[in-house]
Amino acid sequence: MLSRAISLQEPEKGRQSCYYDKHAQDVKLSEITSTSENATVIRKLRTNDLKEKQLIIKDDDRFELNDYISINQDDDLGWLGYFIGKSETLQKLTLCCWPDEKERVDAAAFAEGIYRNQSIQRLEFYSSAAFQNVISCRTNGNLTDLSLCCNIGGEDARSLALALGGMSLKLFHLEHNSLDSDSFDTIIKALISQKQLERLHVMFNAIARRGCEALSDLLVRWRPQNLRELVLGHNHINDEGLRRLIPGITECCNLRWLGLTGNEFVTSAGLRSLFEEAVIRNLNGLSLGHILNITEGLDHLVWGLPNFQALQYLELEDVDIDDTELQTLSTGIATYFSSDLRELDLSDNPLITADGLRSLSTLLQSESCCLEVLRLHNMDITDEKASALADALVGNTSLEKLVINEPTSSGWSAFSRLLCNTSTISNTHCSNHTLTQIHCHGYGEEVPRSVERYLEMNKYQEHVATTKILMHHPVFNMETFFQWKLKFLPVLLAWFHEAMSVLILEELTDGEGYRLPFGYLVGELLSECDTSKLESLDHVSQACDVLLTRKLSSVYQFVRAMPLLVVDGYCSQDLTRGSRKRKRILQQSGKMSNGRKRSCSF
C-alpha cells in the first residue's frame, strides 16, 4: 500500500499546497475550468453552496446531474482538489473517474485535496483508479459511508482491509467488484473492527457457498449489535449457502432488513430453513425477488407468515406468481400481519391477470390493512386489469402510492371513478380519498389531468370529500334524506357551514407557497355565478355567494317536500309551549289557593 501512496513532496509532481493558499483569493475560475458549468460548480464548492451537499466527478456529461464536474485536459485538478479540501459543508463525494497520472501532473494535488477534507461523510467509487489512489491515503475521521462499485483485485483488497482499520463506518457497500474468494475473505475479516456498522451490502459478487461461510463466521464471532440491514443480492447463493449463512444471521439480534434478491438458485427448501429461524420475527423488510420456486416456495412463505411479527416491506418481483398464488398470498397477509405491512412489490409478474388483481381486495379492503405503497410495474395494465385493480381499491383507506405501467384512456377512467365516483352523492362521499400518487413506471408519461387533480386533492384529507361533492353535485337530491325527517335539517346546515370553511381555506397556502387544490372547487362554483352582478367581489367571495344559494335551495327543497311535517312540527311546538304555560298558570293558581286556605284557618 505504501509503495503506491501518492508522494506530495516532489516538485515535478505539481504545485505545493502553499501555492494554492497564496493565490486562492485571486484565481479566476474561468481560467482553471474547461466549461462555464464546471466553473459554476466550483464557485458553489468555494462558497459552501452545493445543492444537497454532494459533488460528482466524472469524465463525460451524458447525464444531467446536479452539481457534477466533467473533467478533461483543460480543467486544473489541483485547484479542484484544493477547493474540495477547503469545503466545510461537502458531505458526499462520488468519483466516477480518475486522471491518468502519467499525463496529468496535477493528479497528486487532486488526491491531496480529497485527503485534506474533513467534512465528507459519504464516499463512492465507480473507478478502480480512483479507489486505488484515494484509499491509499488516510481518510478523514468523519467518514461513515463507503461504497465501492468497481473492480477490486487482490492487492486492492489488502489495501482496503488496512484502511478499514482506521474507519468507523455505518454503511459498507460492495457491488460489481469481481472479487475472488480470497479477496472477499480478506475484506470480510477486516469488518470485525466496524463495531458501529449498521448496513452491510454485498451485491453482484458471486460469493456463493464459500463466501456465505466466511460471512457467517464473521457474524458469529462479531455478534454485531448495531447491524440493521444485510443485503446479499445477486450473489449465486444456493440452498447450501443460505443454510451456512443462517447461523451468522441468527447472531444479528437487531437485524431489521434482509435482502436476498436475485439468488436464483435458492429453492423452497432453503427458504423453509430461513423461515424457521426466530430472527425473522423482528424483520421489517424482506426482499425475495427473482428467486422463488413458486410451486413450493410461495407455500413456504405463506406457511412462515405467522413468524413475521413486524414485517413492513415485502418484495416479490419477477417470481412468476400467478392468480391462485396471489390469492393465497393476499389471504395470508390479511390474516397474519396486514396491520404491519406498509409496502408490497409484485412487479414484473406477467402471469397475474385481472382475476388475480381483483383478489387483492382481500388485503386492500381488510379493516386492518395499513398498506401504503403497492408496486406493479412491468406488468401490462390492460383495461380489464385497471378496472379490477380499481375495484380492489374501493373502500381502502390506507394506500397512498401506486406504481404501475401506463394504462389506456379507458383504464385511466377506472381510476378516475375510483377517486371520485360522481353517480350519487353517497358514492362521491365513499370514493377513495387516500391515494395521492400514481406513478407510471418506465414511460415517463404524465398522469391525465382528470386523475391528477383528484390525487392532489387527496393530499388534504380533512375536507376532500366535501370538496368533491360540491364540485360535482350542484343540486342535491333531497329525497335520499327524507327518511331522517326534520332531524336532517341541522345536519344539512352544519355540512354547508363546513363547506364554507373549505372556501376560506382557498385563501391560504401550504408551507412552500403553492395554492391549495381547492382552487378546483372555486373554479367550479364560479362557473355558476353571474359575473356581471358580482364584478366587485373577489373569486372566493363570489364562490361563497354561490354556495349560500345552494344552501338555501337545498333547505327549500327539503321543506317543500314535506310541508305538513314542517307545519305539524311548528304547531306541535306551539301547542307544547301553550301547554307548558297553562301548566305554570295552574300551578301558580294552586299555590295561591292553598295560601288563602291557610290564612282562613287562622
Number of C-alpha atoms within 10 A of each C-alpha: 16 9 7 11 15 17 13 16 11 10 10 9 18 17 18 16 15 9 9 16 10 10 10 14 8 7 12 11 18 14 12 18 24 18 17 11 15 21 20 17 19 25 15 17 25 20 13 16 16 21 13 12 17 20 23 17 16 19 14 13 11 8 7 7 10 13 20 23 25 19 22 15 11 11 21 21 24 25 23 25 22 23 24 28 23 18 23 17 20 24 20 18 20 19 20 21 20 22 19 11 11 8 9 15 19 23 22 25 26 24 26 24 21 24 20 18 23 20 19 26 17 20 19 20 22 21 19 20 19 19 25 21 17 20 21 21 19 15 20 17 15 16 20 18 20 18 17 20 20 20 18 24 16 16 12 19 21 18 20 20 18 17 17 20 13 14 19 17 24 20 20 18 16 21 20 17 20 18 21 15 17 13 18 24 19 18 20 19 16 18 20 17 15 20 16 15 22 19 19 19 16 22 23 19 21 22 25 19 21 18 23 23 22 20 21 24 18 19 24 16 11 18 18 23 15 17 22 20 22 19 18 26 25 23 22 19 25 18 21 16 21 24 20 19 24 19 16 22 23 19 18 21 17 17 25 21 21 20 21 23 23 23 25 21 20 23 17 21 15 19 23 18 14 21 20 14 15 12 20 26 19 17 21 22 21 20 21 22 24 22 25 26 19 17 13 14 20 21 17 19 19 19 15 19 20 15 20 19 16 17 24 23 19 18 21 23 25 21 23 21 23 17 18 13 18 20 20 17 23 21 19 20 20 22 16 16 20 22 18 19 23 20 19 18 19 23 23 21 19 17 14 21 18 18 17 21 24 22 22 24 23 20 24 24 18 18 15 16 22 21 23 18 19 19 23 22 22 20 20 18 21 17 18 16 22 25 23 22 24 23 21 20 25 17 18 24 21 21 22 19 19 18 18 22 22 25 19 13 10 14 20 20 19 24 23 22 20 27 28 22 21 19 11 14 20 12 15 23 18 17 23 29 29 23 24 20 20 21 18 19 17 11 10 10 11 11 17 12 9 12 20 17 17 25 24 16 24 23 17 16 10 11 17 22 21 17 20 25 22 22 17 18 14 15 13 19 14 15 10 10 15 15 10 9 13 16 11 13 16 9 11 15 15 11 13 18 14 12 19 17 12 20 21 13 16 18 12 12 12 8 7 6 8 9 14 17 21 24 17 16 21 24 14 16 22 19 11 13 16 11 13 7 9 13 10 10 12 9 19 21 16 22 23 20 18 19 24 16 12 17 18 13 14 20 15 12 15 23 19 12 13 13 11 11 14 16 12 11 13 12 12 12 12 12 12 12 12 12 12 12 12 12 12 12 12 12 12 12 12 11 11 11 12 11 11 10 10 9 9 7 6 5
